[in-house]
Amino acid sequence: MTPNELKHFGVLGMKWGVRKGSKTGASAGSKAKTGASTASKSKTGAESQNGRSSDYAKASALKNKRIANMSNDELAEVTRRIQLEQNYRRVTTPTKSKGRAFVEAQLQNVGKMALDEFNTKFVKPRIEKAMQKAMDKLAQRARTAAARTVRP
């Protein structure tokens, strides 16, 4: 290596194009891209320090309280928040695409056909063999019983 050369091999374990985050959680690249630091961003009334809404933070704090220690208003607030979250999840759940539904239907049909073939080739002959063996045994018992009754 000559004195005018600069070699840099990067940090072990780092991925290409990924920057290390600062200790506060925001990376230097994200600050440069947005053009503002997190301290200078204006917060709305519904946003708390960690990016979650103040309603969520309040409801989370109330969820940790015992029901016996909650007032009616607090209990109603927690219940309302839980219902709103459930309604949101129900509304935003992705529906199956036509392609996915088609593939699932085809897989079910193929599975049914494979099961039918397995039953036809392996299960049915064994059941028929077992039934035939049982019928032969019953017929033998019937012949033996008939022979005993004829002897007197």
MIPABA-623970 format. One record per residue: residue number from 1; residue in three letters; y, x, z of N, C-alpha, C in turn. Coordinates in pm, 1 decimal, decimal comma. Layout:
// MIPABA-623970
+-----+------+----------+----------+----------+----------+----------+----------+----------+----------+----------+
! seq ! type !       ny !       nx !       nz !      cay !      cax !      caz !       cy !       cx !       cz !
+-----+------+----------+----------+----------+----------+----------+----------+----------+----------+----------+
! NUM !  ALA !        Y !        X !        Z !        Y !        X !        Z !        Y !        X !        Z !
...
+-----+------+----------+----------+----------+----------+----------+----------+----------+----------+----------+
END
This chain:
// MIPABA-623970
+-----+------+----------+----------+----------+----------+----------+----------+----------+----------+----------+
! seq ! type !       ny !       nx !       nz !      cay !      cax !      caz !       cy !       cx !       cz !
+-----+------+----------+----------+----------+----------+----------+----------+----------+----------+----------+
!   1 !  MET !   -116,9 !     84,4 !      0,0 !      0,0 !      0,0 !      0,0 !    123,6 !     89,2 !      0,0 !
!   2 !  THR !    212,1 !     64,9 !    -92,1 !    334,6 !    144,2 !   -101,2 !    440,1 !     85,4 !     -8,7 !
!   3 !  PRO !    544,0 !    159,4 !     25,3 !    646,0 !    107,7 !    117,1 !    725,0 !     -9,9 !     58,2 !
!   4 !  ASN !    723,7 !    -28,0 !    -72,6 !    799,0 !   -137,0 !   -133,8 !    714,3 !   -263,3 !   -154,7 !
!   5 !  GLU !    590,5 !   -264,1 !   -105,8 !    502,5 !   -379,2 !   -121,5 !    505,3 !   -464,9 !      3,5 !
!   6 !  LEU !    493,3 !   -591,5 !    -17,6 !    483,6 !   -685,2 !     93,0 !    358,3 !   -768,2 !     70,8 !
!   7 !  LYS !    269,0 !   -764,1 !    166,8 !    146,8 !   -843,0 !    157,6 !    144,7 !   -942,6 !    272,4 !
!   8 !  HIS !    109,1 !  -1063,3 !    237,3 !     98,5 !  -1166,2 !    340,0 !    -28,7 !  -1244,7 !    313,5 !
!   9 !  PHE !   -112,1 !  -1255,3 !    413,3 !   -239,8 !  -1322,9 !    396,5 !   -242,4 !  -1460,1 !    463,3 !
!  10 !  GLY !   -133,6 !  -1504,4 !    520,1 !   -127,3 !  -1637,3 !    582,2 !   -189,1 !  -1639,0 !    720,1 !
!  11 !  VAL !   -194,6 !  -1755,2 !    775,0 !   -251,5 !  -1775,1 !    907,9 !   -393,0 !  -1826,5 !    890,8 !
!  12 !  LEU !   -486,7 !  -1767,9 !    963,4 !   -625,4 !  -1809,9 !    952,6 !   -638,2 !  -1957,0 !    991,7 !
!  13 !  GLY !   -710,2 !  -2031,7 !    912,8 !   -733,1 !  -2172,2 !    941,7 !   -628,0 !  -2265,4 !    886,8 !
!  14 !  MET !   -517,1 !  -2213,4 !    839,9 !   -411,8 !  -2299,7 !    785,9 !   -450,4 !  -2344,3 !    644,6 !
!  15 !  LYS !   -413,1 !  -2464,8 !    610,3 !   -438,8 !  -2517,6 !    477,4 !   -319,5 !  -2488,2 !    387,9 !
!  16 !  TRP !   -344,3 !  -2476,0 !    257,5 !   -237,1 !  -2449,8 !    162,7 !   -140,3 !  -2566,5 !    160,9 !
!  17 !  GLY !    -14,0 !  -2538,5 !    166,9 !     88,9 !  -2641,2 !    156,4 !    113,3 !  -2718,8 !    283,9 !
!  18 !  VAL !     44,5 !  -2685,2 !    392,8 !     63,8 !  -2754,6 !    519,3 !    141,7 !  -2663,1 !    611,8 !
!  19 !  ARG !    250,0 !  -2714,6 !    667,3 !    331,4 !  -2633,7 !    757,0 !    291,4 !  -2660,3 !    900,7 !
!  20 !  LYS !    313,3 !  -2561,1 !    984,7 !    290,5 !  -2580,5 !   1126,3 !    398,0 !  -2673,1 !   1180,4 !
!  21 !  GLY !    360,1 !  -2764,5 !   1267,5 !    457,6 !  -2853,3 !   1328,9 !    526,7 !  -2783,3 !   1444,4 !
!  22 !  SER !    648,2 !  -2826,9 !   1474,3 !    718,0 !  -2770,1 !   1589,3 !    661,4 !  -2830,0 !   1716,4 !
!  23 !  LYS !    704,7 !  -2778,7 !   1830,6 !    650,3 !  -2825,4 !   1957,2 !    687,9 !  -2969,8 !   1985,9 !
!  24 !  THR !    795,2 !  -3020,1 !   1926,6 !    835,2 !  -3158,3 !   1950,2 !    757,6 !  -3256,0 !   1864,5 !
!  25 !  GLY !    679,1 !  -3209,0 !   1771,7 !    596,3 !  -3297,0 !   1689,9 !    647,1 !  -3313,2 !   1548,7 !
!  26 !  ALA !    776,1 !  -3284,8 !   1523,1 !    829,8 !  -3295,8 !   1387,7 !    826,4 !  -3159,1 !   1323,8 !
!  27 !  SER !    778,5 !  -3150,1 !   1200,9 !    771,0 !  -3021,1 !   1134,5 !    905,5 !  -2985,2 !   1073,0 !
!  28 !  ALA !    925,0 !  -2857,4 !   1048,6 !   1049,8 !  -2811,9 !    988,8 !   1064,7 !  -2868,3 !    848,7 !
!  29 !  GLY !    954,2 !  -2883,9 !    778,3 !    957,9 !  -2937,6 !    642,9 !   1002,0 !  -3082,2 !    641,0 !
!  30 !  SER !    958,1 !  -3159,3 !    738,2 !    996,7 !  -3300,0 !    737,5 !   1144,0 !  -3315,6 !    769,3 !
!  31 !  LYS !   1200,3 !  -3225,9 !    853,3 !   1343,6 !  -3231,5 !    882,0 !   1423,5 !  -3195,7 !    758,1 !
!  32 !  ALA !   1375,3 !  -3096,9 !    685,2 !   1447,3 !  -3054,0 !    565,8 !   1443,3 !  -3162,5 !    458,7 !
!  33 !  LYS !   1330,4 !  -3231,1 !    448,2 !   1316,6 !  -3333,8 !    346,4 !   1405,9 !  -3454,0 !    375,9 !
!  34 !  THR !   1413,3 !  -3494,4 !    503,4 !   1492,2 !  -3612,0 !    536,8 !   1639,6 !  -3580,3 !    548,3 !
!  35 !  GLY !   1672,3 !  -3453,8 !    579,1 !   1811,3 !  -3414,8 !    588,9 !   1872,4 !  -3447,6 !    723,4 !
!  36 !  ALA !   1793,3 !  -3490,3 !    819,2 !   1846,3 !  -3523,6 !    951,2 !   1743,5 !  -3488,2 !   1056,5 !
!  37 !  SER !   1791,6 !  -3451,0 !   1170,8 !   1699,6 !  -3420,9 !   1279,9 !   1664,6 !  -3550,1 !   1351,2 !
!  38 !  THR !   1558,3 !  -3545,6 !   1430,4 !   1515,7 !  -3666,8 !   1498,7 !   1616,3 !  -3707,4 !   1605,1 !
!  39 !  ALA !   1692,1 !  -3613,7 !   1657,4 !   1789,9 !  -3646,7 !   1759,9 !   1907,5 !  -3723,4 !   1701,2 !
!  40 !  SER !   1940,9 !  -3698,2 !   1576,1 !   2056,6 !  -3763,8 !   1516,7 !   2023,6 !  -3897,1 !   1451,3 !
!  41 !  LYS !   1894,7 !  -3933,7 !   1445,0 !   1857,0 !  -4061,0 !   1385,4 !   1899,9 !  -4172,7 !   1479,5 !
!  42 !  SER !   1955,1 !  -4277,1 !   1423,4 !   1994,2 !  -4390,0 !   1507,6 !   1871,7 !  -4475,9 !   1532,2 !
!  43 !  LYS !   1859,7 !  -4518,4 !   1657,0 !   1745,2 !  -4601,5 !   1694,9 !   1788,6 !  -4745,2 !   1702,0 !
!  44 !  THR !   1703,6 !  -4831,5 !   1652,3 !   1733,2 !  -4973,5 !   1663,9 !   1694,3 !  -5017,9 !   1803,3 !
!  45 !  GLY !   1731,9 !  -5135,9 !   1840,4 !   1699,8 !  -5186,1 !   1973,1 !   1551,2 !  -5208,4 !   1991,7 !
!  46 !  ALA !   1475,8 !  -5226,6 !   1882,8 !   1333,3 !  -5255,8 !   1892,9 !   1247,4 !  -5131,2 !   1886,1 !
!  47 !  GLU !   1306,5 !  -5013,1 !   1880,6 !   1229,3 !  -4890,1 !   1866,1 !   1245,2 !  -4803,8 !   1991,1 !
!  48 !  SER !   1133,5 !  -4759,8 !   2046,6 !   1139,3 !  -4674,5 !   2164,7 !   1129,2 !  -4528,7 !   2122,3 !
!  49 !  GLN !   1120,1 !  -4439,0 !   2219,0 !   1123,0 !  -4295,1 !   2190,3 !   1002,2 !  -4248,3 !   2110,8 !
!  50 !  ASN !    884,1 !  -4303,5 !   2132,9 !    764,2 !  -4255,9 !   2063,6 !    736,3 !  -4331,0 !   1933,7 !
!  51 !  GLY !    833,1 !  -4407,5 !   1883,5 !    816,5 !  -4474,8 !   1755,9 !    757,6 !  -4613,3 !   1767,3 !
!  52 !  ARG !    719,9 !  -4655,4 !   1887,6 !    665,1 !  -4789,3 !   1906,1 !    776,5 !  -4882,2 !   1951,9 !
!  53 !  SER !    759,7 !  -5008,4 !   1927,8 !    864,4 !  -5103,4 !   1963,3 !    873,6 !  -5119,3 !   2114,1 !
!  54 !  SER !    989,9 !  -5160,2 !   2159,3 !   1008,3 !  -5179,9 !   2303,2 !    923,5 !  -5297,6 !   2351,4 !
!  55 !  ASP !    901,2 !  -5398,1 !   2264,8 !    814,7 !  -5510,0 !   2301,2 !    672,1 !  -5462,5 !   2326,5 !
!  56 !  TYR !    624,4 !  -5373,7 !   2240,4 !    489,8 !  -5319,6 !   2257,0 !    480,0 !  -5240,0 !   2386,0 !
!  57 !  ALA !    580,9 !  -5156,7 !   2413,3 !    579,9 !  -5074,9 !   2534,4 !    581,2 !  -5163,7 !   2657,8 !
!  58 !  LYS !    661,3 !  -5269,1 !   2655,3 !    670,3 !  -5359,0 !   2769,8 !    537,5 !  -5431,8 !   2791,0 !
!  59 !  ALA !    478,4 !  -5480,7 !   2681,9 !    350,8 !  -5552,0 !   2691,9 !    239,6 !  -5458,6 !   2738,3 !
!  60 !  SER !    241,5 !  -5333,7 !   2691,7 !    139,9 !  -5237,0 !   2734,3 !    151,2 !  -5209,0 !   2882,9 !
!  61 !  ALA !    274,2 !  -5197,8 !   2931,3 !    294,1 !  -5174,2 !   3074,1 !    247,3 !  -5294,6 !   3155,4 !
!  62 !  LEU !    271,5 !  -5412,9 !   3104,1 !    230,3 !  -5533,5 !   3175,7 !     78,8 !  -5552,2 !   3172,9 !
!  63 !  LYS !     13,3 !  -5506,9 !   3067,3 !   -132,1 !  -5520,7 !   3057,6 !   -201,6 !  -5445,0 !   3170,2 !
!  64 !  ASN !   -139,1 !  -5337,1 !   3217,1 !   -199,4 !  -5256,6 !   3322,9 !   -183,7 !  -5320,2 !   3460,7 !
!  65 !  LYS !    -94,9 !  -5419,1 !   3471,9 !    -76,6 !  -5487,9 !   3599,1 !   -190,3 !  -5584,5 !   3623,1 !
!  66 !  ARG !   -220,4 !  -5607,5 !   3748,9 !   -320,4 !  -5708,1 !   3782,7 !   -261,3 !  -5845,7 !   3757,8 !
!  67 !  ILE !   -344,6 !  -5938,7 !   3718,7 !   -297,7 !  -6073,5 !   3687,8 !   -235,8 !  -6138,2 !   3811,0 !
!  68 !  ALA !   -292,9 !  -6113,0 !   3927,1 !   -241,2 !  -6173,0 !   4049,2 !    -99,5 !  -6124,7 !   4080,0 !
!  69 !  ASN !    -62,0 !  -6006,8 !   4030,7 !     70,4 !  -5950,9 !   4057,6 !    172,3 !  -5985,0 !   3949,7 !
!  70 !  MET !    132,1 !  -6059,4 !   3846,6 !    222,6 !  -6094,0 !   3737,2 !    289,7 !  -6228,1 !   3762,9 !
!  71 !  SER !    412,6 !  -6237,7 !   3719,0 !    479,9 !  -6367,5 !   3722,2 !    434,8 !  -6447,5 !   3601,2 !
!  72 !  ASN !    470,1 !  -6575,7 !   3600,0 !    432,5 !  -6660,3 !   3486,8 !    495,6 !  -6609,9 !   3357,7 !
!  73 !  ASP !    619,8 !  -6564,3 !   3365,8 !    688,1 !  -6513,6 !   3246,5 !    620,0 !  -6388,1 !   3193,4 !
!  74 !  GLU !    581,4 !  -6298,7 !   3283,8 !    514,1 !  -6174,9 !   3241,0 !    379,5 !  -6206,4 !   3177,5 !
!  75 !  LEU !    305,2 !  -6296,9 !   3239,3 !    174,7 !  -6334,6 !   3185,5 !    189,5 !  -6400,8 !   3048,5 !
!  76 !  ALA !    289,9 !  -6486,0 !   3034,1 !    314,2 !  -6550,5 !   2905,6 !    352,9 !  -6447,4 !   2799,7 !
!  77 !  GLU !    431,5 !  -6346,6 !   2840,0 !    473,8 !  -6243,0 !   2745,4 !    354,5 !  -6161,5 !   2695,9 !
!  78 !  VAL !    264,2 !  -6123,1 !   2788,2 !    145,5 !  -6046,1 !   2750,0 !     56,0 !  -6130,7 !   2659,8 !
!  79 !  THR !     35,6 !  -6256,0 !   2696,4 !    -49,6 !  -6344,1 !   2617,4 !      8,3 !  -6364,4 !   2477,8 !
!  80 !  ARG !    137,3 !  -6384,6 !   2469,6 !    202,8 !  -6403,9 !   2340,0 !    187,4 !  -6279,3 !   2253,6 !
!  81 !  ARG !    204,7 !  -6160,4 !   2313,1 !    192,2 !  -6034,8 !   2238,5 !     49,3 !  -6018,8 !   2184,2 !
!  82 !  ILE !    -49,6 !  -6048,6 !   2267,4 !   -189,1 !  -6036,2 !   2224,3 !   -217,9 !  -6132,2 !   2109,3 !
!  83 !  GLN !   -168,0 !  -6256,3 !   2121,4 !   -188,5 !  -6354,5 !   2014,1 !   -120,8 !  -6311,3 !   1885,3 !
!  84 !  LEU !     -0,7 !  -6256,6 !   1895,5 !     69,4 !  -6209,6 !   1776,2 !     -6,6 !  -6095,4 !   1709,2 !
!  85 !  GLU !    -59,2 !  -6002,1 !   1789,7 !   -135,8 !  -5890,1 !   1732,9 !   -261,4 !  -5940,9 !   1663,4 !
!  86 !  GLN !   -330,7 !  -6037,5 !   1725,3 !   -451,5 !  -6091,8 !   1663,4 !   -419,0 !  -6164,4 !   1533,5 !
!  87 !  ASN !   -312,0 !  -6242,1 !   1533,7 !   -272,0 !  -6312,0 !   1411,1 !   -236,0 !  -6213,1 !   1301,5 !
!  88 !  TYR !   -167,2 !  -6106,0 !   1336,6 !   -129,7 !  -6005,2 !   1237,5 !   -253,7 !  -5939,8 !   1177,5 !
!  89 !  ARG !   -350,2 !  -5904,0 !   1261,6 !   -474,0 !  -5842,6 !   1211,4 !   -549,1 !  -5938,7 !   1120,2 !
!  90 !  ARG !   -551,3 !  -6066,2 !   1158,2 !   -622,8 !  -6165,3 !   1078,4 !   -558,7 !  -6181,0 !    941,3 !
!  91 !  VAL !   -425,7 !  -6179,0 !    937,8 !   -353,5 !  -6198,3 !    812,0 !   -362,0 !  -6074,8 !    724,1 !
!  92 !  THR !   -361,1 !  -5956,3 !    783,6 !   -354,7 !  -5833,8 !    705,1 !   -490,5 !  -5772,2 !    674,7 !
!  93 !  THR !   -599,8 !  -5834,3 !    718,1 !   -729,6 !  -5776,4 !    685,5 !   -750,7 !  -5784,0 !    535,2 !
!  94 !  PRO !   -796,8 !  -5674,4 !    477,1 !   -814,4 !  -5674,2 !    331,7 !   -929,2 !  -5766,2 !    290,5 !
!  95 !  THR !   -909,9 !  -5837,4 !    182,5 !  -1015,1 !  -5922,3 !    129,0 !  -1100,5 !  -5838,9 !     33,9 !
!  96 !  LYS !  -1220,0 !  -5884,6 !     10,4 !  -1309,2 !  -5812,2 !    -79,7 !  -1259,8 !  -5826,7 !   -223,0 !
!  97 !  SER !  -1263,3 !  -5717,1 !   -293,3 !  -1227,1 !  -5722,8 !   -434,7 !  -1343,3 !  -5784,3 !   -512,0 !
!  98 !  LYS !  -1314,9 !  -5828,8 !   -632,6 !  -1419,4 !  -5889,4 !   -715,4 !  -1528,8 !  -5787,6 !   -746,2 !
!  99 !  GLY !  -1488,3 !  -5663,2 !   -767,7 !  -1586,4 !  -5559,2 !   -797,1 !  -1678,8 !  -5533,5 !   -680,4 !
! 100 !  ARG !  -1620,2 !  -5527,0 !   -559,9 !  -1701,8 !  -5502,7 !   -441,1 !  -1797,8 !  -5619,2 !   -417,9 !
! 101 !  ALA !  -1748,4 !  -5742,4 !   -434,5 !  -1833,1 !  -5860,4 !   -416,8 !  -1947,5 !  -5859,3 !   -518,9 !
! 102 !  PHE !  -1917,5 !  -5819,4 !   -643,4 !  -2019,7 !  -5813,6 !   -747,4 !  -2126,7 !  -5710,5 !   -711,7 !
! 103 !  VAL !  -2082,3 !  -5592,5 !   -668,5 !  -2177,6 !  -5485,7 !   -634,0 !  -2264,5 !  -5528,2 !   -516,7 !
! 104 !  GLU !  -2204,6 !  -5590,3 !   -414,7 !  -2283,6 !  -5635,4 !   -300,5 !  -2387,5 !  -5739,3 !   -343,5 !
! 105 !  ALA !  -2348,0 !  -5831,6 !   -430,8 !  -2442,1 !  -5933,0 !   -478,7 !  -2556,3 !  -5868,2 !   -556,8 !
! 106 !  GLN !  -2524,1 !  -5768,9 !   -641,7 !  -2627,8 !  -5700,7 !   -719,1 !  -2723,3 !  -5624,9 !   -627,4 !
! 107 !  LEU !  -2668,1 !  -5558,9 !   -525,5 !  -2753,6 !  -5485,9 !   -431,5 !  -2845,3 !  -5581,1 !   -355,9 !
! 108 !  GLN !  -2794,5 !  -5697,3 !   -318,9 !  -2879,6 !  -5796,1 !   -251,9 !  -2990,6 !  -5843,1 !   -344,9 !
! 109 !  ASN !  -2957,2 !  -5868,4 !   -471,3 !  -3059,1 !  -5912,8 !   -566,8 !  -3165,1 !  -5805,8 !   -587,6 !
! 110 !  VAL !  -3121,8 !  -5681,7 !   -602,3 !  -3216,8 !  -5572,2 !   -621,7 !  -3304,6 !  -5557,2 !   -498,0 !
! 111 !  GLY !  -3244,5 !  -5570,9 !   -380,0 !  -3321,2 !  -5562,2 !   -256,2 !  -3424,9 !  -5672,5 !   -246,1 !
! 112 !  LYS !  -3386,6 !  -5794,0 !   -283,9 !  -3481,1 !  -5905,5 !   -281,6 !  -3595,5 !  -5882,0 !   -379,2 !
! 113 !  MET !  -3562,3 !  -5831,8 !   -498,7 !  -3666,4 !  -5805,6 !   -598,7 !  -3762,1 !  -5696,9 !   -549,5 !
! 114 !  ALA !  -3707,8 !  -5592,4 !   -487,6 !  -3792,9 !  -5484,8 !   -436,1 !  -3882,8 !  -5536,6 !   -324,8 !
! 115 !  LEU !  -3828,7 !  -5621,9 !   -239,0 !  -3908,3 !  -5678,3 !   -130,3 !  -4018,0 !  -5769,8 !   -185,3 !
! 116 !  ASP !  -3985,8 !  -5850,0 !   -285,9 !  -4087,1 !  -5935,8 !   -348,6 !  -4198,4 !  -5852,7 !   -411,3 !
! 117 !  GLU !  -4159,9 !  -5746,1 !   -479,2 !  -4260,6 !  -5659,2 !   -541,6 !  -4349,1 !  -5593,3 !   -437,3 !
! 118 !  PHE !  -4288,5 !  -5548,1 !   -328,1 !  -4365,7 !  -5486,3 !   -219,6 !  -4464,3 !  -5587,3 !   -160,8 !
! 119 !  ASN !  -4415,8 !  -5709,8 !   -138,3 !  -4503,6 !  -5813,4 !    -83,5 !  -4618,1 !  -5844,3 !   -178,4 !
! 120 !  THR !  -4588,5 !  -5850,9 !   -308,8 !  -4690,9 !  -5883,3 !   -407,2 !  -4795,2 !  -5772,3 !   -416,2 !
! 121 !  LYS !  -4751,8 !  -5647,3 !   -414,9 !  -4844,9 !  -5536,2 !   -433,8 !  -4921,9 !  -5499,4 !   -307,2 !
! 122 !  PHE !  -4858,3 !  -5506,8 !   -191,7 !  -4920,6 !  -5452,6 !    -71,8 !  -4954,0 !  -5557,1 !     34,2 !
! 123 !  VAL !  -4861,5 !  -5644,6 !     64,0 !  -4881,5 !  -5737,5 !    175,3 !  -4977,1 !  -5850,0 !    137,3 !
! 124 !  LYS !  -4953,4 !  -5913,8 !     24,1 !  -5034,7 !  -6028,1 !    -17,2 !  -5183,2 !  -5991,8 !    -28,8 !
! 125 !  PRO !  -5220,8 !  -5880,5 !    -94,3 !  -5363,8 !  -5847,3 !   -101,2 !  -5426,8 !  -5825,4 !     36,3 !
! 126 !  ARG !  -5351,6 !  -5765,2 !    127,7 !  -5406,2 !  -5741,4 !    261,6 !  -5424,2 !  -5872,9 !    337,0 !
! 127 !  ILE !  -5329,6 !  -5963,4 !    321,6 !  -5341,5 !  -6093,8 !    387,5 !  -5458,9 !  -6170,4 !    329,0 !
! 128 !  GLU !  -5472,8 !  -6168,6 !    196,0 !  -5585,1 !  -6238,7 !    132,2 !  -5717,8 !  -6179,8 !    176,3 !
! 129 !  LYS !  -5723,7 !  -6047,2 !    188,3 !  -5846,1 !  -5980,6 !    232,0 !  -5879,5 !  -6019,8 !    375,3 !
! 130 !  ALA !  -5778,6 !  -6023,1 !    461,3 !  -5801,0 !  -6060,9 !    600,9 !  -5843,7 !  -6206,7 !    611,5 !
! 131 !  MET !  -5782,5 !  -6292,6 !    530,5 !  -5821,0 !  -6434,4 !    532,4 !  -5963,6 !  -6452,9 !    480,2 !
! 132 !  GLN !  -5998,0 !  -6379,9 !    376,1 !  -6133,8 !  -6388,9 !    321,7 !  -6235,8 !  -6342,1 !    424,6 !
! 133 !  LYS !  -6203,4 !  -6235,4 !    495,6 !  -6291,8 !  -6182,2 !    599,1 !  -6309,4 !  -6285,4 !    711,0 !
! 134 !  ALA !  -6199,8 !  -6351,1 !    750,2 !  -6207,4 !  -6453,5 !    854,7 !  -6289,0 !  -6573,4 !    805,9 !
! 135 !  MET !  -6269,7 !  -6613,2 !    680,3 !  -6345,7 !  -6726,1 !    625,3 !  -6494,6 !  -6692,8 !    618,9 !
! 136 !  ASP !  -6526,8 !  -6569,1 !    578,5 !  -6667,6 !  -6527,4 !    574,2 !  -6728,4 !  -6530,4 !    713,4 !
! 137 !  LYS !  -6650,8 !  -6486,6 !    812,6 !  -6699,3 !  -6486,1 !    950,0 !  -6724,1 !  -6628,8 !    998,4 !
! 138 !  LEU !  -6633,2 !  -6719,6 !    965,1 !  -6651,7 !  -6860,4 !   1003,9 !  -6771,9 !  -6921,5 !    933,1 !
! 139 !  ALA !  -6786,0 !  -6888,5 !    806,5 !  -6901,3 !  -6941,4 !    731,3 !  -7030,8 !  -6888,9 !    791,2 !
! 140 !  GLN !  -7033,3 !  -6762,6 !    830,4 !  -7153,4 !  -6703,5 !    891,8 !  -7184,3 !  -6773,9 !   1023,5 !
! 141 !  ARG !  -7081,0 !  -6801,5 !   1104,0 !  -7102,6 !  -6872,0 !   1231,3 !  -7154,8 !  -7013,1 !   1205,6 !
! 142 !  ALA !  -7099,5 !  -7076,9 !   1102,1 !  -7144,6 !  -7213,2 !   1070,0 !  -7290,2 !  -7211,5 !   1026,4 !
! 143 !  ARG !  -7330,9 !  -7113,4 !    944,7 !  -7470,2 !  -7103,7 !    900,6 !  -7561,3 !  -7077,3 !   1020,1 !
! 144 !  THR !  -7514,9 !  -6987,9 !   1110,1 !  -7595,7 !  -6956,7 !   1228,6 !  -7611,9 !  -7080,3 !   1314,9 !
! 145 !  ALA !  -7502,7 !  -7155,2 !   1333,7 !  -7510,1 !  -7275,8 !   1416,3 !  -7599,5 !  -7380,7 !   1349,7 !
! 146 !  ALA !  -7592,5 !  -7390,7 !   1218,0 !  -7675,0 !  -7488,4 !   1146,9 !  -7821,9 !  -7449,3 !   1155,9 !
! 147 !  ALA !  -7849,5 !  -7318,5 !   1149,9 !  -7988,0 !  -7273,1 !   1158,6 !  -8044,1 !  -7299,0 !   1297,9 !
! 148 !  ARG !  -7965,0 !  -7289,3 !   1401,1 !  -8010,9 !  -7314,0 !   1535,9 !  -8042,0 !  -7463,6 !   1558,3 !
! 149 !  THR !  -7964,1 !  -7546,5 !   1494,9 !  -7986,9 !  -7690,7 !   1515,1 !  -8107,8 !  -7739,3 !   1435,5 !
! 150 !  VAL !  -8145,1 !  -7674,2 !   1328,8 !  -8257,7 !  -7715,0 !   1244,9 !  -8391,4 !  -7674,1 !   1309,1 !
! 151 !  ARG !  -8402,0 !  -7570,0 !   1386,2 !  -8524,9 !  -7513,7 !   1441,4 !  -8602,7 !  -7606,2 !   1535,7 !
! 152 !  PRO !  -8559,7 !  -7700,2 !   1597,8 !  -8636,9 !  -7768,6 !   1703,9 !  -8771,7 !  -7809,8 !   1660,7 !
+-----+------+----------+----------+----------+----------+----------+----------+----------+----------+----------+
END
